Each structure stands twice: as C-alpha cells, then as structure tokens.
C-alpha cells in the first residue's frame, strides 16, 4: 500500500492503515494499547494522534514511512 499523505487528512490515513491490516477497530486498538473508542476517535478526527503513535503502528504492522520531495 502506498499513501500520498498530502492528499488526505490524518484521520483518513489512520483508518486506511487499520483497514489495510485487516483488523477491526477493537483488534487494532488492542495491538497498540488503545480502546476501540480511542480508535474511533482517531478515525473520525475527534482526537489527534502523534507521530510517535504512527511510528509504533508501523513497527508493529511492518510498514514503512517514506518522506520524499515532491516532484
């Protein structure tokens, strides 16, 4: 999966990552020590998550974050 982050809001990216893993909100939350409700808040944009959480998710789900210059 490749996401061009500039094209989405943070909550949309969070949801895409979870859906890509094939996990429910509850399963995904358990994997990163968050409740299902917290995952819902992140996905609906009602709560912000930090870059550290994104890094934790990527490590646990074997995903890469690549930052490159626009072409």
VEXVEXGU-249397 format. One record per atom (N, C-alpha, C, O, CB): z, y, x; residue number from 0; atom name. Coordinates in nm, 3 decimals. Glycine has a CB too. Layout:
{site {Z,Y,X},NUM,"CA"}
...
END
This chain:
{site {0.000,-0.117,0.086},0,"N"}
{site {0.000,0.000,0.000},0,"CA"}
{site {0.000,0.123,0.090},0,"C"}
{site {0.076,0.130,0.187},0,"O"}
{site {0.123,0.000,-0.097},0,"CB"}
{site {-0.084,0.218,0.057},1,"N"}
{site {-0.088,0.344,0.130},1,"CA"}
{site {-0.071,0.456,0.028},1,"C"}
{site {-0.143,0.462,-0.071},1,"O"}
{site {-0.222,0.360,0.211},1,"CB"}
{site {0.025,0.543,0.055},2,"N"}
{site {0.053,0.656,-0.034},2,"CA"}
{site {0.029,0.785,0.044},2,"C"}
{site {0.085,0.804,0.152},2,"O"}
{site {0.200,0.650,-0.090},2,"CB"}
{site {-0.053,0.873,-0.010},3,"N"}
{site {-0.068,1.007,0.046},3,"CA"}
{site {0.038,1.092,-0.023},3,"C"}
{site {0.020,1.136,-0.136},3,"O"}
{site {-0.216,1.066,0.024},3,"CB"}
{site {0.149,1.113,0.046},4,"N"}
{site {0.268,1.174,-0.016},4,"CA"}
{site {0.241,1.313,-0.072},4,"C"}
{site {0.305,1.353,-0.169},4,"O"}
{site {0.379,1.183,0.085},4,"CB"}
{site {0.149,1.386,-0.015},5,"N"}
{site {0.119,1.522,-0.063},5,"CA"}
{site {0.067,1.523,-0.205},5,"C"}
{site {0.071,1.626,-0.272},5,"O"}
{site {0.019,1.588,0.028},5,"CB"}
{site {0.018,1.410,-0.252},6,"N"}
{site {-0.041,1.402,-0.386},6,"CA"}
{site {0.060,1.370,-0.496},6,"C"}
{site {0.024,1.365,-0.613},6,"O"}
{site {-0.149,1.300,-0.386},6,"CB"}
{site {0.186,1.346,-0.458},7,"N"}
{site {0.286,1.301,-0.555},7,"CA"}
{site {0.417,1.376,-0.538},7,"C"}
{site {0.442,1.439,-0.435},7,"O"}
{site {0.310,1.151,-0.541},7,"CB"}
{site {0.500,1.366,-0.640},8,"N"}
{site {0.637,1.417,-0.629},8,"CA"}
{site {0.723,1.303,-0.574},8,"C"}
{site {0.686,1.186,-0.582},8,"O"}
{site {0.691,1.468,-0.767},8,"CB"}
{site {0.837,1.340,-0.518},9,"N"}
{site {0.924,1.242,-0.454},9,"CA"}
{site {0.965,1.130,-0.549},9,"C"}
{site {0.968,1.013,-0.511},9,"O"}
{site {1.049,1.310,-0.399},9,"CB"}
{site {0.997,1.165,-0.674},10,"N"}
{site {1.040,1.062,-0.768},10,"CA"}
{site {0.927,0.963,-0.799},10,"C"}
{site {0.952,0.845,-0.821},10,"O"}
{site {1.090,1.126,-0.899},10,"CB"}
{site {0.803,1.011,-0.799},11,"N"}
{site {0.689,0.922,-0.824},11,"CA"}
{site {0.671,0.824,-0.709},11,"C"}
{site {0.640,0.707,-0.730},11,"O"}
{site {0.561,1.004,-0.846},11,"CB"}
{site {0.690,0.872,-0.588},12,"N"}
{site {0.680,0.786,-0.470},12,"CA"}
{site {0.789,0.680,-0.472},12,"C"}
{site {0.764,0.563,-0.442},12,"O"}
{site {0.688,0.868,-0.340},12,"CB"}
{site {0.909,0.722,-0.507},13,"N"}
{site {1.022,0.628,-0.515},13,"CA"}
{site {0.988,0.513,-0.610},13,"C"}
{site {1.010,0.396,-0.579},13,"O"}
{site {1.150,0.701,-0.560},13,"CB"}
{site {0.936,0.549,-0.727},14,"N"}
{site {0.902,0.447,-0.828},14,"CA"}
{site {0.788,0.357,-0.779},14,"C"}
{site {0.790,0.236,-0.800},14,"O"}
{site {0.863,0.514,-0.961},14,"CB"}
{site {0.688,0.416,-0.713},15,"N"}
{site {0.576,0.336,-0.662},15,"CA"}
{site {0.625,0.234,-0.560},15,"C"}
{site {0.580,0.119,-0.559},15,"O"}
{site {0.470,0.426,-0.598},15,"CB"}
{site {0.718,0.276,-0.475},16,"N"}
{site {0.772,0.184,-0.375},16,"CA"}
{site {0.845,0.069,-0.444},16,"C"}
{site {0.825,-0.047,-0.410},16,"O"}
{site {0.867,0.257,-0.277},16,"CB"}
{site {0.929,0.103,-0.541},17,"N"}
{site {1.003,-0.004,-0.611},17,"CA"}
{site {0.907,-0.099,-0.680},17,"C"}
{site {0.922,-0.221,-0.670},17,"O"}
{site {1.100,0.055,-0.714},17,"CB"}
{site {0.809,-0.045,-0.751},18,"N"}
{site {0.713,-0.130,-0.821},18,"CA"}
{site {0.633,-0.217,-0.723},18,"C"}
{site {0.602,-0.332,-0.752},18,"O"}
{site {0.616,-0.044,-0.905},18,"CB"}
{site {0.601,-0.162,-0.608},19,"N"}
{site {0.528,-0.237,-0.505},19,"CA"}
{site {0.609,-0.358,-0.459},19,"C"}
{site {0.553,-0.463,-0.429},19,"O"}
{site {0.495,-0.147,-0.386},19,"CB"}
{site {0.741,-0.342,-0.452},20,"N"}
{site {0.826,-0.453,-0.409},20,"CA"}
{site {0.837,-0.562,-0.514},20,"C"}
{site {0.880,-0.674,-0.485},20,"O"}
{site {0.965,-0.403,-0.373},20,"CB"}
{site {0.799,-0.528,-0.639},21,"N"}
{site {0.806,-0.626,-0.746},21,"CA"}
{site {0.946,-0.646,-0.801},21,"C"}
{site {0.973,-0.744,-0.870},21,"O"}
{site {0.752,-0.756,-0.699},21,"CB"}
{site {1.036,-0.554,-0.769},22,"N"}
{site {1.175,-0.566,-0.813},22,"CA"}
{site {1.200,-0.481,-0.936},22,"C"}
{site {1.137,-0.378,-0.959},22,"O"}
{site {1.270,-0.526,-0.700},22,"CB"}
{site {1.296,-0.527,-1.015},23,"N"}
{site {1.342,-0.446,-1.127},23,"CA"}
{site {1.428,-0.333,-1.070},23,"C"}
{site {1.464,-0.334,-0.953},23,"O"}
{site {1.423,-0.532,-1.231},23,"CB"}
{site {1.461,-0.237,-1.154},24,"N"}
{site {1.549,-0.128,-1.110},24,"CA"}
{site {1.683,-0.184,-1.064},24,"C"}
{site {1.740,-0.138,-0.965},24,"O"}
{site {1.569,-0.025,-1.223},24,"CB"}
{site {1.733,-0.282,-1.136},25,"N"}
{site {1.862,-0.340,-1.100},25,"CA"}
{site {1.855,-0.415,-0.967},25,"C"}
{site {1.943,-0.399,-0.882},25,"O"}
{site {1.910,-0.436,-1.211},25,"CB"}
{site {1.751,-0.495,-0.947},26,"N"}
{site {1.735,-0.569,-0.821},26,"CA"}
{site {1.718,-0.474,-0.704},26,"C"}
{site {1.777,-0.493,-0.598},26,"O"}
{site {1.615,-0.664,-0.830},26,"CB"}
{site {1.636,-0.371,-0.724},27,"N"}
{site {1.610,-0.273,-0.619},27,"CA"}
{site {1.738,-0.200,-0.583},27,"C"}
{site {1.768,-0.180,-0.465},27,"O"}
{site {1.502,-0.174,-0.662},27,"CB"}
{site {1.813,-0.160,-0.684},28,"N"}
{site {1.939,-0.091,-0.661},28,"CA"}
{site {2.039,-0.176,-0.585},28,"C"}
{site {2.107,-0.128,-0.494},28,"O"}
{site {1.998,-0.047,-0.791},28,"CB"}
{site {2.048,-0.301,-0.623},29,"N"}
{site {2.141,-0.391,-0.555},29,"CA"}
{site {2.106,-0.403,-0.408},29,"C"}
{site {2.195,-0.409,-0.322},29,"O"}
{site {2.140,-0.530,-0.622},29,"CB"}
{site {1.978,-0.407,-0.378},30,"N"}
{site {1.932,-0.420,-0.240},30,"CA"}
{site {1.970,-0.299,-0.154},30,"C"}
{site {1.989,-0.313,-0.033},30,"O"}
{site {1.781,-0.439,-0.237},30,"CB"}
{site {1.982,-0.183,-0.216},31,"N"}
{site {2.016,-0.061,-0.139},31,"CA"}
{site {2.152,-0.003,-0.180},31,"C"}
{site {2.182,0.113,-0.155},31,"O"}
{site {1.907,0.046,-0.160},31,"CB"}
{site {2.233,-0.087,-0.243},32,"N"}
{site {2.370,-0.049,-0.282},32,"CA"}
{site {2.375,0.071,-0.376},32,"C"}
{site {2.456,0.162,-0.359},32,"O"}
{site {2.452,-0.019,-0.159},32,"CB"}
{site {2.288,0.069,-0.475},33,"N"}
{site {2.286,0.172,-0.579},33,"CA"}
{site {2.284,0.102,-0.714},33,"C"}
{site {2.243,-0.013,-0.725},33,"O"}
{site {2.162,0.266,-0.564},33,"CB"}
{site {2.329,0.172,-0.816},34,"N"}
{site {2.328,0.115,-0.951},34,"CA"}
{site {2.189,0.130,-1.013},34,"C"}
{site {2.107,0.208,-0.967},34,"O"}
{site {2.434,0.183,-1.040},34,"CB"}
{site {2.167,0.055,-1.118},35,"N"}
{site {2.042,0.068,-1.193},35,"CA"}
{site {2.026,0.210,-1.244},35,"C"}
{site {1.916,0.265,-1.244},35,"O"}
{site {2.037,-0.033,-1.310},35,"CB"}
{site {2.136,0.269,-1.288},36,"N"}
{site {2.133,0.407,-1.338},36,"CA"}
{site {2.091,0.504,-1.229},36,"C"}
{site {2.013,0.596,-1.254},36,"O"}
{site {2.271,0.447,-1.394},36,"CB"}
{site {2.141,0.486,-1.107},37,"N"}
{site {2.101,0.572,-0.996},37,"CA"}
{site {1.952,0.561,-0.970},37,"C"}
{site {1.884,0.661,-0.946},37,"O"}
{site {2.181,0.536,-0.868},37,"CB"}
{site {1.900,0.438,-0.975},38,"N"}
{site {1.756,0.417,-0.955},38,"CA"}
{site {1.678,0.489,-1.064},38,"C"}
{site {1.576,0.552,-1.035},38,"O"}
{site {1.722,0.265,-0.954},38,"CB"}
{site {1.723,0.480,-1.187},39,"N"}
{site {1.657,0.551,-1.297},39,"CA"}
{site {1.657,0.701,-1.272},39,"C"}
{site {1.555,0.767,-1.293},39,"O"}
{site {1.726,0.519,-1.431},39,"CB"}
{site {1.769,0.756,-1.228},40,"N"}
{site {1.777,0.899,-1.199},40,"CA"}
{site {1.678,0.939,-1.090},40,"C"}
{site {1.611,1.042,-1.101},40,"O"}
{site {1.920,0.936,-1.157},40,"CB"}
{site {1.668,0.857,-0.984},41,"N"}
{site {1.573,0.887,-0.877},41,"CA"}
{site {1.430,0.885,-0.931},41,"C"}
{site {1.350,0.974,-0.901},41,"O"}
{site {1.587,0.785,-0.761},41,"CB"}
{site {1.398,0.784,-1.011},42,"N"}
{site {1.262,0.768,-1.061},42,"CA"}
{site {1.223,0.875,-1.163},42,"C"}
{site {1.106,0.911,-1.172},42,"O"}
{site {1.247,0.632,-1.123},42,"CB"}
{site {1.318,0.925,-1.238},43,"N"}
{site {1.287,1.028,-1.339},43,"CA"}
{site {1.303,1.169,-1.283},43,"C"}
{site {1.280,1.267,-1.354},43,"O"}
{site {1.378,1.011,-1.460},43,"CB"}
{site {1.341,1.180,-1.155},44,"N"}
{site {1.355,1.310,-1.092},44,"CA"}
{site {1.481,1.384,-1.133},44,"C"}
{site {1.491,1.506,-1.116},44,"O"}
{site {1.237,1.393,-1.123},44,"CB"}
{site {1.578,1.312,-1.188},45,"N"}
{site {1.703,1.375,-1.230},45,"CA"}
{site {1.804,1.381,-1.116},45,"C"}
{site {1.905,1.451,-1.125},45,"O"}
{site {1.763,1.300,-1.348},45,"CB"}
{site {1.776,1.307,-1.010},46,"N"}
{site {1.862,1.308,-0.891},46,"CA"}
{site {1.771,1.297,-0.769},46,"C"}
{site {1.675,1.220,-0.769},46,"O"}
{site {1.968,1.190,-0.895},46,"CB"}
{site {1.801,1.374,-0.668},47,"N"}
{site {1.721,1.369,-0.546},47,"CA"}
{site {1.778,1.265,-0.450},47,"C"}
{site {1.899,1.241,-0.448},47,"O"}
{site {1.716,1.507,-0.478},47,"CB"}
{site {1.691,1.206,-0.372},48,"N"}
{site {1.735,1.114,-0.267},48,"CA"}
{site {1.698,1.177,-0.134},48,"C"}
{site {1.608,1.261,-0.126},48,"O"}
{site {1.671,0.972,-0.284},48,"CB"}
{site {1.767,1.136,-0.029},49,"N"}
{site {1.740,1.194,0.101},49,"CA"}
{site {1.651,1.102,0.185},49,"C"}
{site {1.625,0.987,0.150},49,"O"}
{site {1.871,1.223,0.175},49,"CB"}
{site {1.606,1.157,0.296},50,"N"}
{site {1.516,1.083,0.384},50,"CA"}
{site {1.584,0.959,0.441},50,"C"}
{site {1.519,0.858,0.465},50,"O"}
{site {1.467,1.173,0.498},50,"CB"}
{site {1.714,0.967,0.463},51,"N"}
{site {1.788,0.851,0.514},51,"CA"}
{site {1.778,0.732,0.418},51,"C"}
{site {1.763,0.617,0.462},51,"O"}
{site {1.937,0.888,0.537},51,"CB"}
{site {1.785,0.759,0.288},52,"N"}
{site {1.771,0.651,0.190},52,"CA"}
{site {1.630,0.594,0.196},52,"C"}
{site {1.612,0.473,0.188},52,"O"}
{site {1.804,0.702,0.047},52,"CB"}
{site {1.531,0.680,0.209},53,"N"}
{site {1.393,0.633,0.219},53,"CA"}
{site {1.375,0.545,0.342},53,"C"}
{site {1.307,0.442,0.335},53,"O"}
{site {1.295,0.752,0.224},53,"CB"}
{site {1.435,0.584,0.454},54,"N"}
{site {1.428,0.502,0.576},54,"CA"}
{site {1.496,0.367,0.555},54,"C"}
{site {1.446,0.264,0.599},54,"O"}
{site {1.493,0.576,0.694},54,"CB"}
{site {1.610,0.368,0.487},55,"N"}
{site {1.682,0.243,0.459},55,"CA"}
{site {1.596,0.149,0.374},55,"C"}
{site {1.588,0.029,0.401},55,"O"}
{site {1.815,0.272,0.387},55,"CB"}
{site {1.533,0.205,0.272},56,"N"}
{site {1.445,0.125,0.186},56,"CA"}
{site {1.332,0.064,0.268},56,"C"}
{site {1.302,-0.054,0.256},56,"O"}
{site {1.388,0.211,0.070},56,"CB"}
{site {1.270,0.146,0.351},57,"N"}
{site {1.157,0.098,0.431},57,"CA"}
{site {1.198,-0.013,0.527},57,"C"}
{site {1.123,-0.109,0.546},57,"O"}
{site {1.096,0.213,0.510},57,"CB"}
{site {1.316,-0.001,0.585},58,"N"}
{site {1.363,-0.107,0.675},58,"CA"}
{site {1.386,-0.236,0.598},58,"C"}
{site {1.345,-0.343,0.643},58,"O"}
{site {1.492,-0.063,0.746},58,"CB"}
{site {1.452,-0.227,0.484},59,"N"}
{site {1.484,-0.348,0.406},59,"CA"}
{site {1.361,-0.412,0.344},59,"C"}
{site {1.357,-0.533,0.324},59,"O"}
{site {1.584,-0.314,0.298},59,"CB"}
{site {1.261,-0.332,0.312},60,"N"}
{site {1.141,-0.383,0.246},60,"CA"}
{site {1.024,-0.403,0.342},60,"C"}
{site {0.913,-0.435,0.300},60,"O"}
{site {1.100,-0.290,0.135},60,"CB"}
{site {1.049,-0.382,0.473},61,"N"}
{site {0.947,-0.399,0.576},61,"CA"}
{site {0.825,-0.311,0.550},61,"C"}
{site {0.711,-0.357,0.553},61,"O"}
{site {0.905,-0.546,0.583},61,"CB"}
{site {0.852,-0.183,0.526},62,"N"}
{site {0.747,-0.083,0.502},62,"CA"}
{site {0.747,0.017,0.617},62,"C"}
{site {0.848,0.033,0.685},62,"O"}
{site {0.768,-0.011,0.366},62,"CB"}
{site {0.635,0.084,0.638},63,"N"}
{site {0.623,0.187,0.740},63,"CA"}
{site {0.608,0.324,0.677},63,"C"}
{site {0.548,0.338,0.570},63,"O"}
{site {0.505,0.158,0.833},63,"CB"}
{site {0.662,0.424,0.744},64,"N"}
{site {0.636,0.563,0.709},64,"CA"}
{site {0.553,0.619,0.823},64,"C"}
{site {0.593,0.614,0.939},64,"O"}
{site {0.771,0.647,0.686},64,"CB"}
{site {0.436,0.672,0.790},65,"N"}
{site {0.347,0.729,0.890},65,"CA"}
{site {0.322,0.875,0.855},65,"C"}
{site {0.284,0.906,0.742},65,"O"}
{site {0.213,0.651,0.899},65,"CB"}
{site {0.345,0.963,0.951},66,"N"}
{site {0.320,1.106,0.930},66,"CA"}
{site {0.205,1.144,1.022},66,"C"}
{site {0.211,1.122,1.143},66,"O"}
{site {0.449,1.194,0.958},66,"CB"}
{site {0.101,1.201,0.963},67,"N"}
{site {-0.014,1.240,1.044},67,"CA"}
{site {-0.069,1.373,0.997},67,"C"}
{site {-0.040,1.417,0.885},67,"O"}
{site {-0.122,1.134,1.039},67,"CB"}
{site {-0.147,1.435,1.081},68,"N"}
{site {-0.210,1.562,1.046},68,"CA"}
{site {-0.313,1.543,0.937},68,"C"}
{site {-0.381,1.440,0.929},68,"O"}
{site {-0.275,1.625,1.168},68,"CB"}
{site {-0.324,1.644,0.852},69,"N"}
{site {-0.431,1.643,0.753},69,"CA"}
{site {-0.564,1.656,0.823},69,"C"}
{site {-0.574,1.719,0.928},69,"O"}
{site {-0.412,1.754,0.650},69,"CB"}
{site {-0.664,1.598,0.764},70,"N"}
{site {-0.799,1.608,0.823},70,"CA"}
{site {-0.880,1.710,0.751},70,"C"}
{site {-0.996,1.733,0.786},70,"O"}
{site {-0.871,1.474,0.820},70,"CB"}
END
